[in-house]
């Protein structure tokens, strides 16, 4: 249309120029079908101009008629696409309203006509995953196996129709399953990505998270050399150290269950200094030694750490070891703490209060082991608020039970059970100790 207007303007300018510069010059005669027209050159230009305009209009009408079916088809397709996109938005809205089945139906209703067909499948799969989310009360209307089967079917459809988008969708599903604790299922979905992208850093990090969630610390240990070479900003040195410690803790726990002292010693010897120099790791290793019957080695390990750092967890772990000679153990412990800690007092200490309370807990247990409940009662006064820790309530209850103060012991046991969330059941260790 713009070209037609352009040429019409050119012809009009040409006619105007002819009239102005050549008002009476030239003549023209046209004969067509017995009709003869004689005119000036300017008139001829006017006739040509009118003919061009008429022919242009006729051409536009004919072209419009020829392309009318295609235009109607495009318009219909556009209407369908708009309706499909609206259904996709409605599916998002229904997901927010926790209408899982309705969201899935809306998402799949316009999948053939939508602007982004793969996105329809993603929203439908997200809606189905919502159905197995325990935090969405009332969302699950079918069994978990039904949801899983439909999710797998939809994903296979995406894999056939949109193979490039399928990898993104697989990763998205894995992350959602991880957030729901569906670790085994997430691992199954993750395996093809690991096989097809063995060096992709993002995939390696997700795989490491899955192995940690699954408790597969041997596999995670095998992945550590690769993780150390990863340059991703998310994997900071602190995060890598946390993973290494978690691997060591998991392997120590596995060796402890098997009572394998040789393996425990090897793991501890091979652990890096920065990995092993941690209260949680040291306590875990000491408890593993204790469960394997190496109480003396566990005590020596904890005392070595207490010589450098007096920590609550380390003091608790040392206190709970069955020392063969409680009097000698007490003397060793007293050498590891400041002199002002060694005299029991009823008033709580302001400085290092938590550590001093943990020391008092250890001294109270040693006094009980020496059958001296009166001394243990004095140390109980150094514990501060007994509700601070379940251990303190339990040892205080044991002390009063040894002193034959049954009413106070019963009250303390009741508080301990309430704190632990247990009704009418004592731990076997405390029951046996009494």
Secondary structure, DSSP 4 states (H G I P E B T S, - for coil): -HHHHHHHHHHHHHHHHHHHH-TT--EEEEEETTEEEEEEHHHHHHHHHHHHHHHHHHHHHHHHHHHHHHHHHHHHHHHHHHHHHHHHHHHHHHHHTT-HHHHHHHHHHTTTTSS-HHHHHHHHHHHHHHHT-TTSTT---S-HHHHHHHHHHHHHHHHHH-HHHHHHHHHHHHHHHHHTT-HHHHHHHHHHHHHH-TT-HHHHHHHHHHHHHHT-HHHHHHHHHHHHT---TTS-HHHHHHHHHHHHHHHHHHHHHTT-HHHHHHHHHHS-HHHH-SHHHHHHHHHHHHHTT-HHHHHHHHHHHHTT---HHHHHHHHTS--S-HHHHHHHHHTTS-GGGSS--SSPPSTTHHHHHHHHHHHHHHHHHTT-HHHHHHHHTTS--GGG-HHHHHHHHHHHHHTT-HHHHHHHHHHHHHHHT-SS---HHHHHH-
